[in-house]
């Protein structure tokens, strides 16, 4: 199963859900599926006559077919292509228009323009000329690519360009890289469609760019205020591909060497175009397969181009990226031990990084029709936990919950790392922090770290209910998996100490249970919080918190339930964009040697 295309039976507009378990896929996955050579002109991908283009599949190139003469996108499996499609232009295909409307692509009459670069989802007119700009250095591609991802503008590209080709940057970058990042402006079909749909929801991204080519969008973004006269159509488009990769390589010095791999379609034109962009700046350039390799010197560029082994042959890298799953638009990887060697760690902090000094970190930014997800995984660590951690259990909170945070294993962490915590806190806060510890013991009679570990428990969950927020009758509380009798004793110590000093004790309702201690702002909510709730039945919760039953930490905020609190001060586009936000979820699982996380932002 290619990681670039959705599995059979899966909605092609829904990205593969991030899984928090440690199991490897039943079928080994490559870091990114190999695709056909990047030789055909950018965007010239149309089906053969009589051949149906399946979703997510690279259509065969037909040199006889003119631009704009394509079969109906999204036809049902097994359906027949439209008759005489070779002669029919886009605006003449009524059936195609109906199918596009059903899928949410509201095309305009301007779609009749020839060339995919002039066919836009909003019926854009001819492409705008590239803005003039100045040189941005040999890292221009990276800065632009990151900006496009963060701003979401890269979503505006042609629907017909379903797949790209060529090698991945990791196939040309050095095998001994200690850090790697890849940005793909021509990712899997489901990623394109999802990113496009999400961008249409926001006024700030819906009309961000006048063209559909994300490469030109990022070029314009970076060069909009420059003085250098570089024309995208003339100097960039003829050679620039769709992928950019970065690698940090050990140099034997304090600073690593940097290698940038830029996918190109023509080496001679790429060399000339990059030289014009650099405008005299020092850099080195060499070519490997369909990539230009750039570095700070020519010697380094030649070395990287001639290297025998590549990052794609690094077994740890390939295993880590396979565990991440779908790599979406942006993916990254780092050898945490190698990176740590470049930044000497103070002796007092050495113990805190011991568990991860030999670990690796990998992740990806990917899109779904309902959310955007940043997912990551740490592998090869040691001593992250002591024994199995309890599941966070956010799904058992009341269905009316507006927000909640749950963390397991805090009792282990406090007990195991108390000496380091005291040392670090004292070093940063000095005498004040040390005095605070002493007051906790003398004034409140607390036994540290034991009492603190009891209060935090095997699992500590804090929740806020959506009911009562309008009337400022906040319903909030905590639910702790711990010894309820011991937890009650700790609370009693604090309340007695406060009363003795003349301070009013907070009015807290407490409900002890079987292995659970619950405290809340009201008796009613304390009982409700102690019971088995049905938040886990919510579709919003299930989407925001994947694998909730296994997560050992989780954060969930249902923005729709609290938007009345922050929409009052917003107007116009600001209010419209804020209303698109639906929920936020952060969750993951931690074991002795591995940890993962999934951060999702959901949209209405």
C-alpha positions as CSV (number, residue, x, y, z in Angstrom):
1,X,0.0,0.0,0.0
2,X,1.5,3.3,-1.1
3,X,1.6,5.9,1.6
4,X,0.9,8.5,-1.0
5,X,-2.6,7.2,-1.9
6,X,-5.5,6.4,0.3
7,X,-6.2,2.7,1.0
8,X,-9.1,0.9,-0.7
9,X,-12.5,1.9,0.7
10,X,-11.1,5.1,2.4
11,X,-12.6,8.4,1.6
12,X,-9.9,10.0,-0.6
13,X,-10.6,13.4,1.0
14,X,-9.7,12.0,4.5
15,X,-6.1,11.5,5.3
16,X,-5.0,8.3,7.1
17,X,-5.6,8.7,10.8
18,X,-2.5,8.9,13.0
19,X,-2.1,5.8,15.1
20,X,-0.5,6.0,18.4
21,X,0.5,2.4,18.8
22,X,4.0,1.1,18.2
23,X,3.0,-1.7,15.8
24,X,4.7,-1.5,12.4
25,X,2.4,-1.7,9.3
26,X,1.6,-5.1,8.1
27,X,3.2,-4.3,4.8
28,X,6.5,-2.4,5.0
29,X,6.2,1.2,3.7
30,X,8.8,3.2,2.0
31,X,9.4,6.7,3.4
32,X,7.6,8.0,0.3
33,X,6.4,5.9,-2.7
34,X,8.6,6.0,-5.8
35,X,6.9,7.7,-8.7
36,X,7.6,8.1,-12.3
37,X,10.5,10.1,-13.5
38,X,10.0,13.8,-13.4
39,X,10.4,14.4,-17.1
40,X,7.0,15.6,-18.4
41,X,6.2,19.3,-18.3
42,X,4.7,20.5,-15.0
43,X,1.0,19.8,-15.0
44,X,0.9,17.9,-18.3
45,X,-0.9,14.8,-17.0
46,X,-4.1,13.7,-18.7
47,X,-5.6,10.2,-19.1
48,X,-5.4,8.1,-22.2
49,X,-8.5,8.1,-24.3
50,X,-11.0,5.7,-22.9
51,X,-9.1,5.2,-19.7
52,X,-10.6,6.3,-16.4
53,X,-8.4,8.2,-14.0
54,X,-8.8,6.7,-10.6
55,X,-8.5,8.9,-7.5
56,X,-5.0,9.3,-6.3
57,X,-3.4,7.6,-9.3
58,X,-1.0,9.3,-11.6
59,X,-2.8,9.6,-15.0
60,X,-0.9,8.6,-18.0
61,X,0.5,11.3,-20.2
62,X,-1.2,11.7,-23.6
63,X,0.8,14.0,-25.9
64,X,-2.1,14.2,-28.3
65,X,-4.5,15.6,-25.7
66,X,-4.7,19.4,-25.4
67,X,-4.8,21.1,-22.1
68,X,-8.2,21.3,-20.6
69,X,-9.4,18.2,-22.4
70,X,-9.8,15.8,-19.6
71,X,-12.5,13.3,-18.5
72,X,-14.8,14.0,-15.6
73,X,-12.8,14.1,-12.4
74,X,-14.2,11.9,-9.7
75,X,-16.3,9.6,-11.9
76,X,-17.6,6.5,-10.1
77,X,-15.5,3.4,-10.3
78,X,-16.3,1.5,-13.3
79,X,-18.1,4.4,-15.0
80,X,-17.5,5.2,-18.6
81,X,-15.6,8.3,-19.7
82,X,-17.5,11.0,-21.4
83,X,-17.9,10.6,-25.2
84,X,-15.8,12.6,-27.5
85,X,-13.8,14.0,-24.6
86,X,-11.0,14.7,-26.9
87,X,-13.0,17.4,-28.6
88,X,-14.9,18.8,-25.6
89,X,-13.6,21.8,-23.7
90,X,-14.2,22.3,-20.0
91,X,-17.2,24.7,-20.2
92,X,-18.9,22.3,-22.7
93,X,-18.9,19.4,-20.3
94,X,-22.2,19.8,-18.4
95,X,-21.9,16.4,-16.8
96,X,-18.4,17.3,-15.6
97,X,-19.7,20.6,-14.1
98,X,-22.4,18.7,-12.2
99,X,-19.9,16.3,-10.8
100,X,-17.6,19.1,-9.8
101,X,-20.4,20.9,-7.9
102,X,-21.2,17.8,-6.0
103,X,-17.7,17.6,-4.8
104,X,-17.6,21.2,-3.7
105,X,-15.6,22.6,-6.6
106,X,-17.6,25.5,-7.7
107,X,-16.1,26.3,-11.1
108,X,-16.6,29.5,-12.9
109,X,-16.9,30.3,-16.6
110,X,-13.2,31.3,-16.7
111,X,-12.4,27.6,-16.4
112,X,-12.6,27.6,-20.2
113,X,-9.1,29.1,-20.4
114,X,-6.6,26.6,-21.7
115,X,-3.7,25.3,-19.6
116,X,-4.0,24.0,-16.1
117,X,-2.1,27.0,-14.8
118,X,-5.0,29.1,-15.9
119,X,-7.8,26.9,-14.6
120,X,-8.6,27.9,-11.0
121,X,-11.1,26.6,-8.5
122,X,-12.5,30.1,-8.2
123,X,-12.4,30.7,-11.9
124,X,-9.3,32.8,-11.8
125,X,-8.2,34.8,-14.8
126,X,-4.8,34.6,-16.5
127,X,-1.9,34.2,-14.2
128,X,-0.5,37.4,-12.7
129,X,3.0,38.3,-13.6
130,X,5.5,37.4,-11.0
131,X,6.3,40.1,-8.6
132,X,9.8,41.5,-8.8
133,X,12.1,40.8,-6.0
134,X,15.7,40.7,-4.7
135,X,18.0,37.9,-3.9
136,X,17.2,36.1,-0.7
137,X,20.3,33.9,-0.4
138,X,20.7,30.2,-1.3
139,X,18.1,29.3,1.4
140,X,15.3,31.1,-0.5
141,X,13.6,27.9,-1.3
142,X,13.4,26.9,2.4
143,X,12.1,30.2,3.6
144,X,9.5,30.4,0.9
145,X,8.4,26.8,1.4
146,X,7.9,27.2,5.1
147,X,6.0,30.4,4.6
148,X,3.6,28.8,2.2
149,X,2.9,25.9,4.6
150,X,2.4,28.2,7.6
151,X,0.2,30.6,5.8
152,X,-1.8,28.0,4.0
153,X,-1.5,29.8,0.7
154,X,0.0,26.8,-1.1
155,X,-3.5,25.3,-1.2
156,X,-4.5,27.2,-4.3
157,X,-3.4,24.9,-7.1
158,X,-5.1,23.1,-9.9
159,X,-7.4,20.2,-9.2
160,X,-6.3,18.4,-12.3
161,X,-2.7,18.1,-11.2
162,X,-3.3,14.9,-9.2
163,X,0.3,13.7,-8.8
164,X,3.9,14.6,-9.2
165,X,6.9,12.4,-10.1
166,X,10.5,12.0,-9.5
167,X,12.7,11.1,-6.6
168,X,12.4,12.4,-3.0
169,X,15.0,14.7,-1.5
170,X,16.1,11.9,1.0
171,X,17.3,9.9,-2.1
172,X,20.0,12.5,-2.9
173,X,21.0,13.9,0.5
174,X,23.8,12.4,2.6
175,X,23.2,9.2,4.6
176,X,25.0,10.7,7.7
177,X,22.6,13.7,8.0
178,X,21.5,14.3,11.6
179,X,18.5,16.4,10.7
180,X,16.2,16.5,7.6
181,X,13.2,18.4,6.5
182,X,11.2,18.0,3.3
183,X,8.5,20.2,1.8
184,X,6.4,18.8,-1.1
185,X,4.3,21.2,-3.2
186,X,3.0,18.2,-5.2
187,X,2.0,15.7,-2.5
188,X,-0.6,12.8,-2.5
189,X,-3.9,13.6,-4.2
190,X,-5.9,13.4,-0.9
191,X,-3.5,15.9,0.6
192,X,-4.0,18.3,-2.2
193,X,-7.8,18.1,-2.1
194,X,-7.9,18.4,1.7
195,X,-5.6,21.3,1.8
196,X,-7.5,23.0,-1.0
197,X,-10.8,22.5,0.8
198,X,-9.5,23.9,4.1
199,X,-8.0,27.0,2.5
200,X,-11.4,27.8,0.9
201,X,-12.9,28.0,4.4
202,X,-10.9,31.1,5.4
203,X,-11.2,34.5,3.8
204,X,-7.5,35.1,4.5
205,X,-6.4,32.1,2.4
206,X,-9.4,31.7,0.0
207,X,-8.1,34.6,-2.2
208,X,-4.5,34.8,-1.1
209,X,-3.0,34.1,-4.5
210,X,-4.2,35.0,-8.0
211,X,-2.7,31.8,-9.6
212,X,-2.8,28.1,-8.9
213,X,0.9,27.3,-9.1
214,X,2.1,27.0,-5.5
215,X,5.7,27.5,-6.7
216,X,4.9,30.9,-8.1
217,X,2.9,31.7,-5.0
218,X,5.8,31.1,-2.7
219,X,8.2,32.9,-5.1
220,X,5.9,36.0,-5.0
221,X,5.6,35.8,-1.3
222,X,9.4,35.9,-0.7
223,X,10.2,38.4,-3.4
224,X,7.3,40.8,-3.1
225,X,9.4,43.6,-1.5
226,X,12.8,43.0,-3.2
227,X,14.7,45.0,-5.7
228,X,16.2,42.2,-7.8
229,X,14.5,41.8,-11.1
230,X,13.7,38.1,-11.3
231,X,10.8,37.0,-13.4
232,X,9.1,33.7,-12.3
233,X,7.9,32.7,-15.8
234,X,11.2,33.4,-17.4
235,X,13.8,32.7,-14.7
236,X,12.2,30.2,-12.4
237,X,9.3,28.2,-13.9
238,X,11.3,26.5,-16.7
239,X,13.5,24.6,-14.2
240,X,11.9,24.6,-10.7
241,X,10.3,21.3,-9.6
242,X,7.9,20.7,-6.6
243,X,10.1,19.4,-3.8
244,X,12.7,20.9,-1.5
245,X,14.8,19.1,1.1
246,X,17.2,20.2,3.8
247,X,19.8,18.3,5.6
248,X,22.2,19.1,8.4
249,X,25.4,17.1,8.1
250,X,28.2,16.7,10.8
251,X,31.2,18.8,9.8
252,X,33.5,18.1,12.7
253,X,33.0,21.6,13.9
254,X,30.6,23.4,16.1
255,X,28.3,24.2,13.2
256,X,27.0,21.5,10.8
257,X,27.2,21.7,7.0
258,X,23.9,22.4,5.3
259,X,22.8,20.7,2.1
260,X,19.7,21.9,0.2
261,X,18.1,19.7,-2.5
262,X,15.9,21.5,-4.9
263,X,14.0,19.4,-7.5
264,X,14.7,20.7,-11.0
265,X,13.4,20.0,-14.5
266,X,16.4,21.3,-16.5
267,X,19.9,21.5,-15.1
268,X,21.2,24.2,-17.4
269,X,18.3,26.5,-16.8
270,X,18.4,25.7,-13.1
271,X,22.1,26.7,-12.9
272,X,21.4,30.0,-14.7
273,X,18.2,30.7,-12.7
274,X,19.9,30.0,-9.3
275,X,22.9,32.2,-10.3
276,X,20.5,35.0,-11.0
277,X,18.8,34.5,-7.7
278,X,22.1,34.5,-5.8
279,X,23.3,37.7,-7.5
280,X,26.9,37.2,-6.6
281,X,26.5,35.5,-3.2
282,X,28.9,32.6,-2.5
283,X,27.5,29.1,-2.9
284,X,28.2,25.8,-4.4
285,X,25.9,23.8,-6.8
286,X,26.0,20.3,-8.1
287,X,23.4,18.0,-9.6
288,X,22.3,14.5,-8.6
289,X,19.5,12.8,-10.4
290,X,16.7,15.4,-10.8
291,X,17.9,17.6,-8.0
292,X,20.2,20.6,-7.6
293,X,22.3,20.3,-4.5
294,X,23.3,23.6,-2.9
295,X,25.7,24.2,-0.1
296,X,28.0,27.0,1.2
297,X,31.0,26.0,-1.0
298,X,31.5,24.2,-4.3
299,X,33.6,21.5,-2.6
300,X,30.7,20.6,-0.3
301,X,28.2,20.6,-3.1
302,X,30.4,18.2,-5.1
303,X,31.0,16.0,-2.1
304,X,27.3,15.7,-1.5
305,X,26.5,14.9,-5.1
306,X,29.2,12.2,-5.4
307,X,28.4,10.5,-2.0
308,X,27.6,6.9,-2.4
309,X,25.1,6.4,0.4
310,X,22.0,8.5,0.7
311,X,19.6,9.2,3.6
312,X,17.1,6.9,2.0
313,X,19.5,4.0,2.7
314,X,19.7,4.9,6.4
315,X,17.7,2.1,8.0
316,X,16.9,4.2,11.1
317,X,15.6,7.0,9.0
318,X,13.4,4.8,6.8
319,X,12.0,2.9,9.7
320,X,11.2,6.1,11.6
321,X,9.5,7.7,8.6
322,X,7.5,4.5,7.9
323,X,6.3,4.6,11.5
324,X,5.1,8.2,11.0
325,X,2.9,7.1,8.1
326,X,1.6,9.5,5.6
327,X,4.1,12.3,5.2
328,X,1.8,15.0,3.9
329,X,3.1,18.3,2.7
330,X,5.9,18.7,5.3
331,X,8.0,16.0,7.0
332,X,11.0,16.1,9.2
333,X,13.5,13.8,11.0
334,X,16.3,14.3,13.5
335,X,18.9,12.2,15.2
336,X,18.5,13.7,18.7
337,X,21.8,12.3,19.9
338,X,23.7,13.8,16.9
339,X,22.0,17.2,17.3
340,X,22.7,17.2,21.1
341,X,26.5,16.8,20.3
342,X,26.4,20.1,18.5
343,X,25.0,21.9,21.5
344,X,27.0,21.1,24.7
345,X,24.6,20.5,27.6
346,X,25.4,22.0,31.0
347,X,26.4,19.4,33.6
348,X,23.3,20.2,35.8
349,X,21.0,19.4,32.9
350,X,22.8,16.3,31.6
351,X,20.6,13.9,33.6
352,X,17.4,15.4,32.2
353,X,18.3,14.6,28.6
354,X,19.8,11.1,29.3
355,X,16.6,9.2,28.2
356,X,16.6,10.8,24.8
357,X,20.3,11.3,24.0
358,X,20.2,8.3,21.6
359,X,16.7,8.8,20.3
360,X,15.3,10.0,17.0
361,X,12.4,12.2,16.3
362,X,10.3,12.1,13.1
363,X,7.0,13.8,12.1
364,X,4.8,15.2,9.4
365,X,2.3,18.0,8.7
366,X,-0.7,16.6,6.9
367,X,-4.2,17.6,5.9
368,X,-7.6,16.1,6.0
369,X,-10.9,17.6,4.8
370,X,-11.9,18.2,8.4
371,X,-8.6,19.1,10.1
372,X,-4.8,19.8,9.9
373,X,-2.5,17.5,11.8
374,X,1.0,17.7,13.1
375,X,2.1,14.2,14.1
376,X,5.4,13.1,15.5
377,X,7.1,10.1,17.1
378,X,10.2,9.6,19.3
379,X,11.9,6.2,19.0
380,X,15.1,4.7,20.5
381,X,14.8,6.4,23.9
382,X,15.5,4.8,27.2
383,X,13.8,5.2,30.6
384,X,11.0,7.5,29.6
385,X,8.6,5.8,32.0
386,X,8.7,3.3,34.8
387,X,6.1,0.6,34.0
388,X,3.0,1.0,32.0
389,X,1.0,4.3,32.2
390,X,-2.7,4.5,32.7
391,X,-4.9,5.7,29.8
392,X,-5.9,9.4,30.0
393,X,-9.6,8.5,29.9
394,X,-10.9,11.9,28.5
395,X,-13.6,10.0,26.8
396,X,-15.3,9.2,30.1
397,X,-15.8,12.9,31.0
398,X,-19.3,14.5,30.8
399,X,-20.6,15.1,27.2
400,X,-21.0,18.8,28.1
401,X,-17.2,19.2,28.6
402,X,-15.8,22.2,26.8
403,X,-12.2,21.6,27.6
404,X,-10.0,19.1,29.4
405,X,-6.4,18.2,30.1
406,X,-5.3,14.7,31.2
407,X,-1.7,13.5,32.0
408,X,-0.7,10.0,33.3
409,X,2.5,9.2,35.1
410,X,3.1,12.5,36.9
411,X,3.5,10.6,40.2
412,X,6.3,8.5,38.6
413,X,8.0,11.6,37.2
414,X,7.8,13.6,40.5
415,X,9.2,10.7,42.6
416,X,11.9,9.7,40.1
417,X,13.1,13.1,39.2
418,X,12.5,15.1,42.4
419,X,16.2,15.7,43.0
420,X,16.7,17.0,39.5
421,X,13.5,19.1,39.7
422,X,14.6,20.7,42.9
423,X,18.1,21.4,41.4
424,X,16.8,22.9,38.2
425,X,14.1,25.0,40.0
426,X,16.6,26.3,42.5
427,X,19.1,27.1,39.7
428,X,16.5,29.2,37.8
429,X,14.5,30.7,40.7
430,X,17.2,30.9,43.3
431,X,16.4,31.5,47.0
432,X,12.7,32.2,46.3
433,X,12.1,28.7,45.0
434,X,14.0,27.1,47.8
435,X,11.9,29.1,50.3
436,X,8.7,27.9,48.6
437,X,9.7,24.3,49.1
438,X,10.5,25.0,52.8
439,X,7.1,26.7,53.3
440,X,5.3,23.7,51.8
441,X,6.8,21.5,54.4
442,X,6.7,23.9,57.5
443,X,3.5,25.9,56.9
444,X,1.3,23.3,55.2
445,X,2.9,20.2,56.7
446,X,3.4,18.5,53.3
447,X,5.7,15.6,52.8
448,X,7.5,16.2,49.5
449,X,7.6,14.7,47.1
450,X,5.2,12.0,48.5
451,X,2.2,14.2,49.0
452,X,2.6,15.9,45.7
453,X,2.8,12.6,43.9
454,X,-0.4,11.5,45.7
455,X,-2.3,14.6,44.5
456,X,-1.1,14.3,41.0
457,X,-1.7,10.5,41.0
458,X,-1.4,7.9,38.3
459,X,-3.6,10.1,36.1
460,X,-4.5,13.7,36.7
461,X,-7.4,15.2,34.7
462,X,-8.8,18.8,34.9
463,X,-12.0,19.6,33.1
464,X,-14.2,22.7,32.3
465,X,-17.9,22.3,31.6
466,X,-19.6,24.3,28.9
467,X,-22.8,24.8,31.0
468,X,-22.8,27.9,33.2
469,X,-20.2,29.9,31.3
470,X,-22.7,32.5,30.1
471,X,-23.8,33.2,33.7
472,X,-20.2,33.2,35.1
473,X,-21.1,30.1,37.0
474,X,-18.0,28.2,36.2
475,X,-18.1,24.4,36.6
476,X,-14.6,23.0,36.8
477,X,-12.9,20.3,38.6
478,X,-10.2,17.6,38.8
479,X,-10.3,13.9,38.7
480,X,-7.3,12.0,40.0
481,X,-6.5,8.3,39.8
482,X,-5.0,7.9,43.3
483,X,-5.6,6.7,46.8
484,X,-8.7,8.8,47.7
485,X,-8.0,8.6,51.4
486,X,-4.5,9.8,51.1
487,X,-5.6,12.6,48.7
488,X,-8.2,13.7,51.1
489,X,-5.6,13.8,53.9
490,X,-3.4,16.1,51.8
491,X,-6.3,18.5,51.1
492,X,-7.2,18.5,54.8
493,X,-3.6,19.5,55.6
494,X,-3.8,22.5,53.3
495,X,-7.2,23.6,54.4
496,X,-6.3,23.5,58.1
497,X,-3.0,25.4,57.5
498,X,-4.9,28.1,55.6
499,X,-7.6,28.4,58.4
500,X,-4.9,28.6,61.1
501,X,-3.2,31.5,59.2
502,X,-6.5,33.3,58.8
503,X,-6.8,32.7,55.1
504,X,-10.2,31.6,53.8
505,X,-10.1,28.1,52.4
506,X,-11.5,27.7,48.9
507,X,-15.0,26.2,48.7
508,X,-14.3,22.9,47.0
509,X,-16.7,19.9,46.8
510,X,-14.9,16.6,47.2
511,X,-16.2,13.1,46.1
512,X,-14.0,10.1,46.9
513,X,-14.5,7.0,44.8
514,X,-13.0,3.6,44.1
515,X,-9.4,4.5,43.3
516,X,-10.5,8.0,42.2
517,X,-10.6,11.4,44.0
518,X,-12.7,14.1,42.5
519,X,-12.9,17.8,43.5
520,X,-14.9,20.5,41.8
521,X,-16.4,24.0,42.2
522,X,-19.8,22.6,43.1
523,X,-21.2,19.4,44.6
524,X,-23.3,18.8,41.5
525,X,-20.4,19.0,39.1
526,X,-18.2,17.0,41.4
527,X,-20.7,14.1,41.3
528,X,-21.1,14.5,37.5
529,X,-17.3,14.5,37.0
530,X,-16.9,11.3,39.1
531,X,-19.5,9.4,37.0
532,X,-18.9,7.7,33.7
533,X,-19.5,10.3,31.0
534,X,-20.0,10.0,27.3
535,X,-17.7,12.6,25.8
536,X,-16.0,9.8,23.9
537,X,-19.2,9.3,21.8
538,X,-18.8,12.8,20.3
539,X,-17.7,12.8,16.7
540,X,-15.8,16.0,17.4
541,X,-13.9,14.3,20.2
542,X,-13.2,11.2,18.2
543,X,-11.7,13.2,15.4
544,X,-9.6,15.5,17.6
545,X,-8.3,12.7,19.9
546,X,-7.4,9.6,17.8
547,X,-6.9,6.4,19.7
548,X,-8.3,8.0,22.9
549,X,-8.5,4.6,24.7
550,X,-4.7,4.2,24.5
551,X,-3.5,7.8,24.9
552,X,-1.6,8.5,28.1
553,X,-1.9,12.3,27.7
554,X,-4.5,14.4,26.0
555,X,-5.7,17.9,25.7
556,X,-9.2,18.7,24.2
557,X,-10.9,22.0,23.6
558,X,-14.3,22.1,21.9
559,X,-14.2,25.6,20.4
560,X,-17.8,25.5,19.2
561,X,-18.9,25.2,22.9
562,X,-16.9,28.3,24.0
563,X,-16.9,30.4,20.9
564,X,-19.5,32.8,22.3
565,X,-16.9,33.9,24.8
566,X,-14.4,35.1,22.1
567,X,-16.6,35.9,19.2
568,X,-18.3,38.9,20.9
569,X,-15.3,41.2,20.2
570,X,-14.8,40.1,16.6
571,X,-16.3,41.5,13.4
572,X,-16.2,40.9,9.7
573,X,-13.6,38.5,8.4
574,X,-12.0,38.0,11.8
575,X,-15.3,36.7,13.1
576,X,-16.0,34.6,10.0
577,X,-12.5,33.0,10.2
578,X,-12.8,32.3,13.9
579,X,-16.1,30.6,13.4
580,X,-14.5,28.1,11.0
581,X,-12.4,26.7,13.9
582,X,-14.2,23.8,15.5
583,X,-11.9,22.1,18.1
584,X,-8.3,21.4,19.1
585,X,-6.9,18.1,20.2
586,X,-3.5,17.0,21.4
587,X,-2.9,13.4,22.4
588,X,-0.3,10.7,22.4
589,X,1.2,7.7,24.1
590,X,4.4,7.2,26.0
591,X,6.3,4.0,26.9
592,X,9.8,3.3,28.2
593,X,11.4,3.6,24.8
594,X,8.9,5.5,22.6
595,X,6.5,8.4,22.6
596,X,4.2,9.8,20.0
597,X,1.9,12.8,19.6
598,X,-0.9,14.1,17.4
599,X,-1.9,17.7,17.3
600,X,-5.1,18.4,15.4
601,X,-7.0,21.6,14.6
602,X,-10.5,20.8,13.4
603,X,-12.6,23.0,11.2
604,X,-16.3,23.4,10.6
